[in-house]
């Protein structure tokens, strides 16, 4: 695993996102939870790509 993937500045926000999704999504159906998670993870990937200059 590349060292860039295990940095705390990437892991901590992902863990916080999972906790927030669990807390807010308690009333959501599983389909809505999965859709929300997928959209957010795609947005995170786009932000990381833009920040790193599409490398």
N, C-alpha and C positions, 0 to 999 in steps of 0.2 A: 504494500500500500504506500503510495507517495506521501511524503511528510506533509504536503499541503492539505491533505484531507483530514488530518488529525489535530489541527491547530484549534485551540480553545475559542478563537474568534469565529470559527465556523460551527463547532459542536454546541457551544452554549446557546446560540440563537435557535438552533434546530431543536434542542431539548426544550427550550422555553416555548417554542411553537407547538410542540407535541402536547405539552402540559396545557397550554391555552386552548388548543383544539379539543382536548378531552373535556376541559371545564365548560367551554361554551357549547360544545357539541353533544352534551348529555341529552338534550331534547331533540336532536336531529335524528333522522333515519340513517341507516348505514350508508345508503346511496349518497345522501347529502354530505355525510362526513368524508367519504372517499373523494367526492367531487371537489370539496373544499380543500382537502389535503393535496390533491393533484394540481389544482390551479395554483395554490400557494407555492408548492415546490417548483413548479415551472417558473413562476415569477422570481423565486430565489435563484434559480439557475441562470436566468437571463441577467439579473443584477450582477451575479458573480462573473459572468462572461464579459459584460460591459466594463466592470471594474478592472478586470485583468487584461483588457485590450484584445479580446477574442483569440487568446493564445491557446 
